[in-house]
Amino acid sequence: MENDMAQAKSLTQQDINTVLAYTASRSNAVRNRVMFLLTVLAGLRVSEVAQLTIADVRNTDGTVKSQVFLSSERVKHGHARTVFLSTQLQHEIAQYLAAQDTAQDDYPLFHTLRGVRKAFTASTLTQHFHYLYRRARVFGASSHSGRRTFLTNLSNSGISVFVLASLAGHKNIATTQRYVTVNDEQKRRAVDCFSLLVA
């Protein structure tokens, strides 16, 4: 399954904008936006998004946490990790939570139309993302695309592969390296940067 993720399309900024615009035009817009952003901005697997609870992201004073701990029994391959939430993502989650009038700590963060206690399963959320990309006409994307985009964008910003592996919850950096998309423009910038050393 990790290999499937490595083959998933990495989203461009245009792809992301397209998905967000489509999401905004449909029902459950805020919920679907935050679920998507958790994959793109925090690198969560769809299975991890599906099992999040209110308590995972909300402090006792009602504010949104800056990091979420995922224990080994909740993540793939049993590699526990801490997921860091950017200021932007914390704001997005806060807006979403503000609209959840009856949300209690043990409720799923994202519930289905069957009720506030009914969480998505990994399978149903995978299907949700499949149809989201398809209907938004972002072809070649899958439920793994957000996570791959997260890692690729960090790599493009010069973040060490060791940091990427830690953020992704990988024990082997070779796994992380398979997720990162490299293009000719990145390689050209890298060569130009090195050339400055001999100017």
GUNUDO-149001 format. One line per 2 residues: number of its first residue (from 1); their letters; for each residue x, y, z of N, C-alpha, C. Coordinates in Angstrom, 3 decimals, always signed. Layout:
REM residues N
NUM = A = X Y Z X Y Z X Y Z | ...
This chain:
REM residues 199
1 = ME = +0.825 -1.208 +0.000 +0.000 +0.000 +0.000 +0.858 +1.257 +0.000 | +2.012 +1.221 +0.713 +2.909 +2.369 +0.710 +3.389 +2.655 -0.708
3 = ND = +3.620 +1.573 -1.495 +4.055 +1.765 -2.863 +2.979 +2.455 -3.686 | +1.697 +2.123 -3.407 +0.601 +2.809 -4.092 +0.638 +4.299 -3.795
5 = MA = +0.939 +4.638 -2.527 +1.015 +6.039 -2.149 +2.136 +6.734 -2.897 | +3.270 +6.030 -3.043 +4.418 +6.617 -3.715 +4.117 +6.904 -5.182
7 = QA = +3.158 +6.163 -5.758 +2.799 +6.358 -7.154 +1.678 +7.384 -7.338 | +1.072 +7.820 -6.245 -0.024 +8.783 -6.334 +0.481 +10.113 -6.893
9 = KS = -0.404 +10.817 -7.547 -0.052 +12.123 -8.113 +0.202 +13.126 -6.997 | +1.276 +13.907 -7.156 +1.517 +15.036 -6.264 +0.747 +16.225 -6.823
11 = LT = -0.039 +16.890 -6.002 -0.922 +17.956 -6.466 -0.170 +19.258 -6.702 | -0.517 +19.925 -7.782 +0.010 +21.260 -8.040 -0.838 +22.272 -7.271
13 = QQ = -0.378 +23.511 -7.217 -1.171 +24.552 -6.566 -2.506 +24.726 -7.279 | -2.506 +24.602 -8.606 -3.754 +24.694 -9.368 -4.706 +23.560 -8.999
15 = DI = -4.159 +22.364 -8.831 -4.987 +21.223 -8.411 -5.635 +21.501 -7.058 | -4.830 +21.999 -6.131 -5.343 +22.288 -4.788 -6.447 +23.341 -4.854
17 = NT = -6.208 +24.393 -5.624 -7.212 +25.445 -5.773 -8.501 +24.893 -6.386 | -8.353 +23.998 -7.341 -9.505 +23.402 -8.005 -10.326 +22.571 -7.029
19 = VL = -9.640 +21.769 -6.220 -10.341 +20.945 -5.226 -11.047 +21.816 -4.199 | -10.380 +22.854 -3.732 -10.986 +23.734 -2.728 -12.192 +24.476 -3.295
21 = AY = -12.099 +24.900 -4.544 -13.225 +25.586 -5.178 -14.410 +24.640 -5.343 | -14.129 +23.424 -5.756 -15.206 +22.443 -5.899 -15.839 +22.149 -4.541
23 = TA = -15.009 +21.934 -3.533 -15.504 +21.635 -2.194 -16.407 +22.747 -1.669 | -16.013 +23.984 -1.930 -16.785 +25.136 -1.442 -18.172 +25.203 -2.059
25 = SR = -18.335 +24.566 -3.207 -19.620 +24.641 -3.921 -20.570 +23.511 -3.550 | -20.135 +22.605 -2.676 -20.930 +21.429 -2.359 -21.380 +21.431 -0.897
27 = SN = -22.228 +20.486 -0.559 -22.661 +20.357 +0.834 -21.499 +19.876 +1.699 | -21.608 +20.126 +2.995 -20.550 +19.770 +3.959 -19.209 +20.389 +3.572
29 = AV = -19.272 +21.610 +3.067 -18.088 +22.274 +2.511 -16.969 +22.434 +3.532 | -17.279 +22.887 +4.738 -16.229 +23.145 +5.732 -15.599 +21.831 +6.180
31 = RN = -16.427 +20.840 +6.455 -15.900 +19.529 +6.850 -14.971 +18.967 +5.781 | -15.423 +18.971 +4.539 -14.642 +18.386 +3.455 -13.363 +19.173 +3.186
33 = RV = -13.418 +20.475 +3.365 -12.230 +21.309 +3.199 -11.167 +20.937 +4.236 | -11.586 +20.817 +5.493 -10.625 +20.520 +6.557 -10.059 +19.116 +6.401
35 = MF = -10.880 +18.147 +6.017 -10.373 +16.795 +5.794 -9.300 +16.808 +4.705 | -9.556 +17.530 +3.630 -8.586 +17.630 +2.533 -7.304 +18.322 +3.004
37 = LL = -7.453 +19.422 +3.735 -6.282 +20.182 +4.175 -5.420 +19.403 +5.170 | -6.017 +18.520 +5.937 -5.225 +17.707 +6.857 -4.283 +16.774 +6.104
39 = TV = -4.652 +16.377 +4.906 -3.749 +15.542 +4.110 -2.683 +16.388 +3.435 | -3.054 +17.554 +2.944 -2.129 +18.401 +2.184 -1.198 +19.214 +3.088
41 = LA = -1.704 +19.707 +4.214 -0.928 +20.594 +5.074 -0.312 +19.910 +6.292 | -0.754 +18.688 +6.601 -0.195 +17.978 +7.754 +0.299 +16.581 +7.394
43 = GL = +0.009 +16.136 +6.180 +0.513 +14.847 +5.732 -0.159 +13.645 +6.352 | -1.379 +13.803 +6.842 -2.068 +12.662 +7.427 -2.519 +11.679 +6.355
45 = RV = -2.456 +10.409 +6.688 -3.062 +9.375 +5.855 -4.578 +9.500 +5.995 | -5.298 +9.067 +4.985 -6.753 +9.117 +5.040 -7.275 +8.290 +6.217
47 = SE = -6.649 +7.154 +6.487 -7.080 +6.324 +7.623 -6.907 +7.063 +8.946 | -5.893 +7.915 +9.035 -5.657 +8.691 +10.257 -6.671 +9.816 +10.388
49 = VA = -7.013 +10.445 +9.276 -8.044 +11.491 +9.288 -9.366 +10.890 +9.766 | -9.677 +9.705 +9.269 -10.960 +9.073 +9.576 -11.143 +8.812 +11.062
51 = QL = -10.064 +8.494 +11.774 -10.210 +8.108 +13.175 -9.959 +9.230 +14.171 | -9.708 +10.440 +13.705 -9.505 +11.558 +14.625 -10.761 +11.831 +15.443
53 = TI = -10.544 +12.169 +16.706 -11.655 +12.580 +17.565 -11.509 +14.071 +17.883 | -12.558 +14.625 +18.460 -12.514 +16.028 +18.885 -11.362 +16.239 +19.874
55 = AD = -11.196 +15.301 +20.801 -10.154 +15.434 +21.818 -8.751 +15.437 +21.228 | -8.586 +14.825 +20.077 -7.268 +14.799 +19.442 -6.801 +16.195 +19.050
57 = VR = -7.742 +17.080 +18.720 -7.352 +18.388 +18.185 -7.749 +19.566 +19.071 | -8.564 +19.323 +20.086 -9.054 +20.440 +20.911 -8.536 +20.359 +22.330
59 = NT = -7.977 +21.471 +22.810 -7.531 +21.576 +24.199 -8.738 +21.709 +25.128 | -8.497 +21.547 +26.423 -9.586 +21.643 +27.394 -10.199 +23.040 +27.449
61 = DG = -9.411 +24.062 +27.043 -9.941 +25.431 +27.052 -10.644 +25.788 +25.747 | -10.778 +24.813 +24.862 -11.501 +25.045 +23.614 -10.635 +25.462 +22.443
63 = TV = -9.368 +25.768 +22.690 -8.473 +26.142 +21.597 -8.009 +24.890 +20.853 | -7.478 +25.104 +19.664 -7.007 +23.990 +18.846 -5.538 +23.714 +19.155
65 = KS = -5.206 +22.461 +19.296 -3.836 +22.055 +19.597 -2.898 +22.366 +18.427 | -1.645 +22.568 +18.751 -0.640 +22.815 +17.715 -0.017 +21.510 +17.221
67 = QV = -0.281 +20.435 +17.935 +0.229 +19.133 +17.513 -0.694 +18.031 +18.009 | -0.717 +16.951 +17.256 -1.591 +15.822 +17.554 -0.728 +14.574 +17.659
69 = FL = -0.861 +13.862 +18.771 -0.098 +12.637 +18.941 -0.912 +11.451 +18.450 | -0.318 +10.667 +17.562 -0.951 +9.447 +17.064 -0.186 +8.257 +17.623
71 = SS = -0.828 +7.511 +18.505 -0.170 +6.368 +19.141 +0.044 +5.244 +18.136 | +0.903 +4.307 +18.486 +1.310 +3.254 +17.560 +0.145 +2.403 +17.074
73 = ER = -0.856 +2.204 +17.925 -1.984 +1.365 +17.512 -2.929 +2.085 +16.544 | -2.707 +3.372 +16.344 -3.604 +4.144 +15.478 -3.011 +4.444 +14.108
75 = VK = -1.773 +4.068 +13.886 -1.128 +4.425 +12.627 -0.614 +3.196 +11.894 | -0.382 +3.364 +10.613 +0.098 +2.275 +9.778 +1.485 +1.824 +10.230
77 = HG = +1.706 +0.534 +10.228 +2.983 -0.086 +10.592 +3.330 +0.096 +12.075 | +2.427 +0.684 +12.866 +2.672 +0.818 +14.290 +3.763 +1.797 +14.671
79 = HA = +4.000 +2.801 +13.814 +5.029 +3.799 +14.094 +4.363 +5.066 +14.637 | +4.330 +5.203 +15.951 +3.708 +6.376 +16.564 +4.420 +7.645 +16.102
81 = RT = +3.671 +8.722 +16.004 +4.300 +9.981 +15.623 +3.459 +11.159 +16.091 | +4.097 +12.328 +16.108 +3.409 +13.574 +16.413 +3.182 +14.325 +15.119
83 = VF = +1.944 +14.734 +14.897 +1.572 +15.506 +13.713 +1.493 +16.970 +14.122 | +2.241 +17.817 +13.432 +2.259 +19.238 +13.749 +1.270 +19.987 +12.868
85 = LS = +0.482 +20.848 +13.498 -0.534 +21.615 +12.786 -0.064 +23.059 +12.625 | -0.020 +23.519 +11.395 +0.383 +24.902 +11.127 -0.658 +25.862 +11.691
87 = TQ = -0.276 +27.111 +11.813 -1.213 +28.133 +12.294 -2.434 +28.204 +11.394 | -2.222 +28.126 +10.099 -3.336 +28.148 +9.151 -4.284 +26.976 +9.382
89 = LQ = -3.710 +25.798 +9.569 -4.550 +24.614 +9.758 -5.288 +24.661 +11.092 | -4.635 +25.190 +12.119 -5.317 +25.362 +13.408 -6.528 +26.279 +13.254
91 = HE = -6.356 +27.340 +12.477 -7.462 +28.278 +12.232 -8.600 +27.587 +11.489 | -8.266 +26.789 +10.492 -9.285 +26.071 +9.713 -10.062 +25.114 +10.619
93 = IA = -9.359 +24.397 +11.478 -10.006 +23.448 +12.383 -10.882 +24.188 +13.388 | -10.391 +25.335 +13.880 -11.167 +26.126 +14.846 -12.488 +26.577 +14.240
95 = QY = -12.458 +27.019 +12.992 -13.690 +27.434 +12.323 -14.654 +26.271 +12.176 | -14.117 +25.129 +11.837 -14.948 +23.932 +11.695 -15.574 +23.548 +13.035
97 = LA = -14.760 +23.533 +14.100 -15.266 +23.149 +15.415 -16.319 +24.127 +15.933 | -16.158 +25.400 +15.588 -17.102 +26.412 +16.051 -18.518 +26.137 +15.544
99 = AQ = -18.616 +25.428 +14.443 -19.925 +25.121 +13.852 -20.499 +23.808 +14.388 | -19.715 +23.089 +15.216 -20.169 +21.812 +15.767 -20.763 +22.043 +17.155
101 = DT = -22.016 +22.426 +17.203 -22.652 +22.830 +18.455 -22.648 +21.745 +19.528 | -22.821 +20.501 +19.135 -22.958 +19.433 +20.119 -21.704 +18.573 +20.233
103 = AQ = -20.595 +19.059 +19.704 -19.376 +18.242 +19.664 -18.831 +17.976 +21.065 | -18.645 +16.723 +21.413 -18.031 +16.317 +22.667 -16.687 +15.676 +22.374
105 = DD = -15.827 +15.625 +23.386 -14.458 +15.177 +23.187 -14.337 +13.794 +22.550 | -15.240 +12.888 +22.900 -15.121 +11.528 +22.381 -15.819 +11.333 +21.035
107 = YP = -16.409 +12.376 +20.501 -17.045 +12.288 +19.188 -15.968 +12.277 +18.096 | -16.275 +11.649 +16.964 -15.324 +11.738 +15.846 -15.212 +13.183 +15.379
109 = LF = -14.026 +13.571 +14.964 -13.844 +14.931 +14.451 -14.667 +15.130 +13.191 | -14.704 +14.117 +12.359 -15.477 +14.179 +11.113 -16.508 +13.055 +11.111
111 = HT = -17.766 +13.432 +11.072 -18.816 +12.412 +11.094 -19.532 +12.360 +9.750 | -20.155 +11.227 +9.515 -20.903 +11.026 +8.280 -22.308 +11.591 +8.441
113 = LR = -23.101 +11.437 +7.407 -24.484 +11.923 +7.446 -25.360 +11.069 +8.359 | -24.819 +9.970 +8.848 -25.599 +9.087 +9.721 -25.659 +9.571 +11.163
115 = GV = -24.908 +10.625 +11.492 -24.996 +11.177 +12.842 -23.642 +11.569 +13.397 | -23.664 +12.390 +14.464 -22.433 +12.967 +15.005 -21.515 +11.932 +15.642
117 = RK = -22.033 +10.760 +15.951 -21.198 +9.706 +16.533 -20.695 +8.717 +15.485 | -21.080 +8.914 +14.243 -20.729 +7.978 +13.177 -19.515 +8.484 +12.397
119 = AF = -18.370 +7.896 +12.689 -17.135 +8.290 +12.012 -17.031 +7.624 +10.645 | -16.232 +8.220 +9.782 -15.857 +7.568 +8.534 -14.974 +6.366 +8.872
121 = TA = -15.022 +5.354 +8.032 -14.019 +4.303 +8.101 -12.914 +4.680 +7.114 | -11.780 +4.002 +7.208 -10.707 +4.268 +6.244 -11.195 +4.022 +4.834
123 = ST = -12.003 +2.994 +4.652 -12.511 +2.643 +3.328 -13.475 +3.697 +2.785 | -14.418 +4.130 +3.619 -15.392 +5.108 +3.125 -14.739 +6.468 +2.861
125 = LT = -13.731 +6.820 +3.655 -13.066 +8.097 +3.412 -12.171 +8.021 +2.174 | -11.592 +6.862 +1.926 -10.827 +6.666 +0.693 -11.740 +6.856 -0.506
127 = QH = -12.937 +6.303 -0.438 -13.912 +6.473 -1.519 -14.309 +7.937 -1.658 | -14.479 +8.614 -0.526 -14.814 +10.043 -0.554 -13.776 +10.827 -1.350
129 = FH = -12.496 +10.586 -1.073 -11.438 +11.306 -1.774 -11.380 +10.913 -3.248 | -11.628 +9.658 -3.539 -11.651 +9.215 -4.937 -12.664 +10.028 -5.740
131 = YL = -13.868 +10.124 -5.201 -14.921 +10.849 -5.910 -14.719 +12.361 -5.854 | -14.118 +12.851 -4.788 -13.818 +14.282 -4.705 -12.902 +14.702 -5.852
133 = YR = -11.808 +13.987 -6.036 -10.875 +14.317 -7.113 -11.523 +14.116 -8.483 | -12.269 +13.061 -8.598 -12.908 +12.762 -9.886 -13.902 +13.852 -10.276
135 = RA = -14.741 +14.243 -9.333 -15.768 +15.252 -9.624 -15.178 +16.642 -9.771 | -14.047 +16.884 -9.092 -13.356 +18.167 -9.256 -12.520 +18.184 -10.536
137 = RV = -12.438 +17.028 -11.207 -11.700 +16.878 -12.465 -10.190 +17.084 -12.272 | -9.705 +16.577 -11.152 -8.265 +16.531 -10.904 -7.857 +15.077 -11.148
139 = FG = -7.471 +14.801 -12.366 -7.257 +13.425 -12.789 -5.883 +12.905 -12.358 | -5.841 +11.634 -12.027 -4.598 +11.004 -11.600 -4.362 +11.094 -10.103
141 = AS = -5.232 +11.812 -9.396 -5.083 +11.956 -7.942 -5.800 +10.821 -7.229 | -5.324 +10.504 -6.037 -5.966 +9.476 -5.218 -5.948 +9.929 -3.763
143 = SH = -6.447 +9.077 -2.884 -6.487 +9.435 -1.464 -5.090 +9.630 -0.883 | -4.058 +9.155 -1.567 -2.678 +9.332 -1.101 -2.058 +10.652 -1.576
145 = SG = -2.725 +11.348 -2.493 -2.105 +12.517 -3.140 -1.813 +13.654 -2.178 | -2.700 +13.886 -1.218 -2.461 +14.972 -0.269 -1.200 +14.743 +0.537
147 = RR = -1.026 +13.538 +1.026 +0.163 +13.195 +1.823 +1.427 +13.314 +0.978 | +1.365 +12.845 -0.249 +2.548 +12.953 -1.109 +2.848 +14.423 -1.413
149 = TF = +1.825 +15.218 -1.600 +2.003 +16.650 -1.860 +2.672 +17.331 -0.679 | +2.236 +16.983 +0.529 +2.812 +17.534 +1.757 +4.316 +17.270 +1.801
151 = LT = +4.718 +16.038 +1.576 +6.128 +15.676 +1.651 +6.934 +16.288 +0.511 | +6.355 +16.320 -0.676 +7.046 +16.913 -1.826 +7.283 +18.396 -1.615
153 = NL = +6.273 +19.108 -1.135 +6.410 +20.555 -0.935 +7.460 +20.870 +0.128 | +7.510 +20.075 +1.189 +8.536 +20.286 +2.208 +9.924 +20.009 +1.639
155 = SN = +10.032 +18.955 +0.858 +11.315 +18.636 +0.226 +11.759 +19.756 -0.692 | +10.821 +20.307 -1.449 +11.131 +21.414 -2.366 +11.592 +22.661 -1.623
157 = SG = +11.192 +22.763 -0.353 +11.596 +23.913 +0.465 +12.947 +23.687 +1.143 | +13.560 +22.553 +0.857 +14.883 +22.288 +1.397 +14.901 +21.561 +2.729
159 = IS = +13.755 +21.015 +3.141 +13.703 +20.296 +4.403 +14.417 +18.952 +4.261 | +15.235 +18.607 +5.233 +16.006 +17.366 +5.227 +15.093 +16.150 +5.133
161 = VF = +15.565 +15.132 +4.410 +14.795 +13.895 +4.279 +14.618 +13.219 +5.638 | +15.516 +13.455 +6.576 +15.391 +12.876 +7.910 +14.217 +13.515 +8.663
163 = VL = +14.028 +14.817 +8.470 +12.876 +15.501 +9.066 +11.597 +15.017 +8.398 | +11.637 +14.887 +7.085 +10.462 +14.399 +6.351 +10.056 +13.017 +6.838
165 = AS = +11.044 +12.141 +7.015 +10.755 +10.780 +7.468 +10.100 +10.795 +8.844 | +10.582 +11.670 +9.719 +10.006 +11.774 +11.058 +8.571 +12.278 +11.000
167 = LA = +8.328 +13.289 +10.185 +6.979 +13.837 +10.038 +6.021 +12.811 +9.439 | +6.539 +12.006 +8.521 +5.704 +11.018 +7.849 +5.489 +9.767 +8.678
169 = GH = +6.334 +9.567 +9.695 +6.245 +8.353 +10.489 +6.914 +7.175 +9.832 | +7.928 +7.445 +9.004 +8.668 +6.374 +8.333 +9.918 +6.023 +9.121
171 = KN = +10.214 +4.750 +9.232 +11.440 +4.306 +9.884 +12.607 +4.270 +8.906 | +12.304 +4.221 +7.628 +13.320 +4.108 +6.589 +13.219 +5.304 +5.653
173 = IA = +14.297 +6.078 +5.520 +14.231 +7.268 +4.670 +14.049 +6.909 +3.198 | +14.389 +5.682 +2.815 +14.173 +5.262 +1.430 +12.691 +5.276 +1.092
175 = TT = +11.864 +4.953 +2.075 +10.412 +5.016 +1.878 +9.983 +6.452 +1.611 | +10.499 +7.375 +2.404 +10.161 +8.789 +2.244 +10.609 +9.303 +0.891
177 = QR = +11.792 +8.927 +0.475 +12.335 +9.416 -0.787 +11.467 +9.018 -1.974 | +10.788 +7.868 -1.886 +9.925 +7.425 -2.989 +8.690 +8.303 -3.126
179 = YV = +8.352 +9.024 -2.066 +7.148 +9.864 -2.098 +7.386 +11.218 -2.760 | +8.625 +11.625 -2.835 +8.941 +12.994 -3.247 +9.081 +13.094 -4.760
181 = TV = +8.343 +14.017 -5.334 +8.405 +14.266 -6.770 +9.492 +15.293 -7.056 | +10.368 +14.982 -8.004 +11.431 +15.898 -8.416 +11.223 +16.249 -9.880
183 = ND = +11.305 +17.551 -10.195 +11.150 +17.950 -11.594 +12.389 +18.699 -12.077 | +12.421 +18.989 -13.366 +13.605 +19.607 -13.973 +13.901 +20.986 -13.391
185 = EQ = +12.862 +21.746 -13.064 +13.080 +23.088 -12.526 +13.789 +23.025 -11.175 | +13.419 +22.068 -10.356 +14.082 +21.898 -9.061 +15.561 +21.551 -9.254
187 = KR = +15.828 +20.658 -10.184 +17.207 +20.268 -10.446 +18.013 +21.443 -10.991 | +17.384 +22.273 -11.816 +18.068 +23.432 -12.369 +18.420 +24.427 -11.259
189 = RA = +17.472 +24.654 -10.334 +17.730 +25.563 -9.218 +18.850 +25.041 -8.332 | +18.866 +23.723 -8.137 +19.901 +23.122 -7.296 +21.284 +23.335 -7.909
191 = VD = +21.392 +23.143 -9.209 +22.670 +23.326 -9.887 +23.091 +24.786 -9.857 | +22.144 +25.706 -10.097 +22.449 +27.130 -10.057 +22.939 +27.557 -8.683
193 = CF = +22.318 +27.008 -7.630 +22.719 +27.337 -6.264 +24.157 +26.888 -6.008 | +24.503 +25.717 -6.481 +25.861 +25.208 -6.289 +26.866 +26.057 -7.063
195 = SL = +26.469 +26.545 -8.215 +27.373 +27.333 -9.053 +27.818 +28.603 -8.350 | +26.987 +29.121 -7.450 +27.332 +30.343 -6.737 +28.584 +30.161 -5.870
197 = LV = +28.868 +28.925 -5.500 +29.989 +28.641 -4.621 +31.340 +28.862 -5.311 | +31.359 +28.852 -6.632 +32.611 +29.000 -7.364 +32.643 +30.305 -8.167
199 = A = +31.749 +31.220 -7.836 +31.705 +32.501 -8.561 +32.914 +33.346 -8.186
